[in-house]
Amino acid sequence: MRRVFLTLHSARPRAIKAAADFIAQIQNAGMEVHVLADERDALQSSGASNLVSVQEVSRLEDYYELAVVFGGDGTILRAADLCRGTGTPILGVNLGHVGFLAEAEEDDVQEVAARVIAGDLIVEERLTVDVQVRVNDEVVARNWALNEAAVEKAERQRMIEVVVEIDERPVSRWGCDGVVCATPTGSTAYNFSAGGPVVWPEVAALLLVPISAHALFSRPMVVSPDSLLAIEVAPESAPGVLWCDGRRASELPVGARVEVRRGDEPVRLARLHSSPFADRLVRKFDLPVAGWRGEAARRQGE
């Protein structure tokens, strides 16, 4: 029996309808669909049936050939957390806003179903980061992220004072709103909003970007994927908070040290097409490209 795990943003009626249509198509092909117990009722109210429910746990234990997600990037990040450690590829159908992690749009549901049934998908491995928090040389928290690990101020009215270290050498000290440590996949997320560079997903690198830093040197940095990034909350600072993918938080008392390194487990994203990342960038951000003559010029030269 071929099994697919499906999760969705159950507060969005469009996501429920699209997911129910997808379920009907793949069930007609003999595939079994498993869903989270707390999402089953919403899908059944839209006509889906014969669903196998699983309890929401920290990670899925059963093997699925694919996890299909109907929602925005936040829902896809939740699915990545659920699938962590299983090697299950994740295919996102965007029902959010930009949806940079999603491979397909709402209108593509029939094609998505056909490609899933045929097993005709491309799978990419995306770099992640592993994160740990030390207080007085004791590891007090461990986490991970697909997009970014962000150290932020915990108090709205006060900046956080941090010392940044790369490969066990101090680089700078900033009074700032925070620091983002991002992956190439996350370069179009929080990193982008903080003024960091857009990095193509196939580039192996780690990004470090200060947020509203009061310092002469506060430029974004792109470092080796094998580098160790460390952010220490200075003794004179207010407390901070660590956010991983904007979903999982850890308190950072004064003196805490956050260490970020390349993750041991990549996230596997399923794709329908092998189109260039530049095309995705233009489409998702609606970038102006009118007047481009590259293709026409090549045709004239043939």
C-alpha positions in Angstrom: 0.0 0.0 0.0 1.4 3.4 -1.0 0.9 5.9 1.8 1.0 9.7 1.8 1.0 11.9 4.8 -1.1 15.1 4.4 -1.3 18.2 6.5 -2.8 21.6 6.0 -3.7 25.0 7.3 -7.1 23.9 8.6 -8.3 27.5 9.3 -8.3 28.2 5.6 -11.4 26.9 3.7 -9.5 27.0 0.4 -6.8 24.8 1.8 -9.4 22.3 3.0 -11.2 22.2 -0.4 -7.9 21.8 -2.4 -6.7 19.1 0.0 -10.0 17.2 -0.3 -9.9 17.3 -4.1 -6.3 16.0 -4.0 -7.2 13.2 -1.6 -10.1 12.0 -3.8 -7.8 11.7 -6.8 -5.0 9.8 -5.2 -7.4 7.5 -3.3 -9.0 6.6 -6.7 -5.5 5.4 -7.7 -5.3 3.1 -4.6 -3.2 5.3 -2.4 -3.8 5.6 1.4 -3.9 9.1 3.0 -2.9 9.7 6.6 -3.7 13.0 8.3 -3.3 14.5 11.8 -6.2 13.6 14.1 -7.1 17.2 14.7 -7.3 18.0 11.0 -9.4 15.0 10.0 -12.8 16.5 10.9 -12.2 19.6 8.7 -11.3 17.4 5.7 -14.3 15.1 6.2 -16.6 18.1 6.3 -15.4 18.9 2.8 -16.2 15.4 1.5 -12.9 13.6 2.2 -13.4 10.0 3.5 -11.4 6.9 4.4 -8.7 8.9 6.1 -6.3 7.3 8.5 -5.7 9.6 11.4 -2.4 9.8 13.3 -1.7 11.7 16.6 0.4 14.8 16.3 3.8 13.9 17.8 7.2 15.5 17.7 8.0 13.5 14.6 6.2 10.9 12.5 7.3 7.4 13.1 5.6 5.7 10.2 7.1 5.6 6.7 5.5 7.7 4.0 6.7 8.1 0.5 5.7 11.7 0.5 4.3 14.4 2.8 1.9 16.8 1.0 1.2 20.2 2.6 -1.6 22.6 1.8 -0.9 26.0 3.3 1.8 28.6 3.4 5.5 28.5 4.4 4.6 28.2 8.1 2.6 25.1 7.5 5.4 23.6 5.5 7.9 24.4 8.3 5.6 22.5 10.7 5.5 19.6 8.3 9.3 19.6 8.2 9.4 19.4 12.0 7.0 16.5 11.9 8.9 14.6 9.2 12.3 15.3 10.7 14.4 12.1 11.0 12.2 10.1 8.6 13.7 11.2 5.2 10.2 11.8 3.9 10.2 14.4 1.0 7.8 17.3 1.5 5.7 18.8 -1.4 4.0 22.1 -0.7 0.9 23.5 -2.3 0.8 27.2 -1.6 -2.4 28.5 0.0 -0.6 31.4 1.8 1.0 34.6 0.5 4.4 34.3 -1.1 4.9 30.6 -0.3 8.6 30.4 -1.2 8.9 26.8 0.1 5.9 25.7 -1.9 6.3 24.0 -5.2 2.8 24.4 -6.6 -0.2 26.7 -6.4 -3.9 26.1 -5.7 -4.7 25.8 -9.4 -2.1 23.0 -9.8 -3.9 20.4 -7.6 -4.8 18.1 -10.5 -1.2 18.1 -11.8 0.1 17.6 -8.3 -2.1 14.5 -7.9 -1.2 13.1 -11.3 2.5 13.5 -10.6 2.3 12.0 -7.1 0.4 9.0 -8.5 3.0 8.5 -11.2 5.9 9.0 -8.7 7.2 11.6 -11.1 8.8 14.1 -8.7 12.2 15.7 -8.3 13.7 15.6 -4.7 16.1 18.2 -3.5 18.1 18.2 -0.2 18.2 21.5 1.6 20.8 22.5 4.1 19.6 22.9 7.7 21.3 24.2 10.9 21.6 22.6 14.3 21.5 25.0 17.2 22.4 24.7 20.9 22.3 27.1 23.8 24.9 27.1 26.5 24.6 28.7 29.9 27.7 28.5 32.1 29.2 25.9 29.7 26.2 23.7 30.1 24.0 22.9 27.2 20.5 23.9 28.2 18.7 23.6 24.9 19.0 22.0 21.5 17.1 22.9 18.3 17.3 23.0 14.6 16.0 25.1 11.7 15.4 24.9 7.9 15.2 28.7 7.4 16.9 30.4 10.3 17.9 30.6 13.9 17.3 34.2 15.2 18.6 35.7 18.4 16.3 38.6 19.3 15.8 41.0 22.1 13.2 39.8 24.7 12.2 43.3 25.8 10.6 45.7 23.3 12.1 48.8 24.9 15.7 47.6 25.1 18.3 46.4 22.6 20.3 43.2 23.1 24.1 43.4 23.4 25.8 40.5 21.6 29.3 39.5 20.7 29.5 37.5 17.5 32.1 34.8 16.9 32.9 32.9 13.7 35.1 29.8 13.8 36.1 30.4 17.4 37.3 34.0 16.7 35.4 37.2 17.8 34.2 39.3 14.9 32.2 42.2 16.3 30.0 43.4 19.1 26.6 44.9 18.4 23.8 46.6 20.2 20.9 45.5 18.1 17.4 44.1 17.8 18.8 40.7 17.0 20.9 38.5 14.7 19.7 36.1 12.1 21.7 33.0 11.2 20.1 31.7 8.0 20.5 28.9 5.4 20.3 29.5 1.7 16.7 28.2 1.8 15.9 30.8 4.5 17.6 33.7 2.6 14.2 34.7 1.1 12.5 34.6 4.6 13.6 36.6 7.7 17.1 37.0 6.3 15.6 38.9 3.3 13.5 41.2 5.6 16.6 41.9 7.7 18.5 43.1 4.6 20.5 39.9 3.9 21.4 38.6 0.5 19.4 36.2 -1.6 21.4 33.0 -2.0 20.6 30.2 -4.5 19.5 27.0 -2.7 22.2 24.9 -4.3 24.9 27.1 -2.7 26.3 25.6 0.4 26.8 28.5 2.9 25.6 30.0 6.2 24.4 33.6 6.5 24.8 35.9 9.4 22.8 39.2 9.4 22.4 41.8 12.2 19.1 43.4 12.7 19.1 47.2 13.3 22.7 47.1 14.7 24.1 50.3 16.2 27.7 49.8 14.9 30.0 51.0 12.2 30.4 47.5 10.9 27.1 45.7 10.6 27.1 44.1 7.2 25.6 40.8 6.3 28.1 38.0 6.1 28.2 34.8 4.1 30.5 32.1 5.5 31.5 28.5 4.9 28.9 25.8 5.5 31.4 24.2 7.8 31.8 27.3 10.0 30.7 27.5 13.6 28.6 30.7 14.3 28.3 31.8 17.9 26.4 34.6 19.5 27.0 35.5 23.1 24.6 37.7 25.1 26.9 40.2 26.8 27.0 40.7 30.6 25.6 44.2 30.3 22.8 43.2 28.0 19.1 42.6 28.5 17.9 39.0 28.2 17.1 37.6 24.7 15.2 34.9 23.0 16.1 32.3 20.4 13.6 31.5 17.7 14.1 28.6 15.3 12.1 29.0 12.1 9.8 31.4 14.0 8.2 28.4 15.7 10.3 27.1 18.6 11.6 29.5 21.2 14.3 29.3 24.0 14.9 32.0 26.6 18.4 33.5 26.6 19.5 34.8 29.9 22.4 37.2 30.2 25.7 35.3 29.4 24.0 32.7 27.2 25.8 31.5 24.2 24.0 30.3 21.0 26.0 28.0 18.7 24.8 27.5 15.1 26.4 24.9 12.7 25.4 23.0 9.6 22.7 20.4 10.5 23.3 16.7 10.3 19.9 16.1 8.7 18.9 17.9 5.5 15.2 18.5 4.6 14.1 16.9 1.4 11.8 19.0 -0.7 9.8 17.5 -3.6 9.4 19.5 -6.8 7.4 19.1 -10.0 9.7 21.0 -12.3 13.4 21.6 -12.5 13.0 25.3 -13.4 15.8 27.7 -12.5 15.7 29.4 -9.1 15.8 32.8 -10.9 12.3 32.0 -12.4 10.9 31.2 -8.9 12.4 34.5 -7.6 10.8 36.5 -10.3 7.4 34.8 -9.9 7.2 34.8 -6.1 8.3 38.5 -5.7 6.7 39.7 -8.9 9.9 41.2 -10.1 9.9 43.5 -13.2 11.7 41.9 -16.1 10.0 43.7 -19.0 12.5 44.5 -21.7 14.7 41.4 -21.2 16.2 40.5 -24.6 18.2 37.4 -23.7 16.1 34.8 -25.3 15.3 36.9 -28.4 19.0 37.6 -28.9 19.8 33.9 -28.7 17.2 33.1 -31.3 18.5 35.8 -33.7 22.0 34.3 -33.4 20.8 30.8 -34.3 
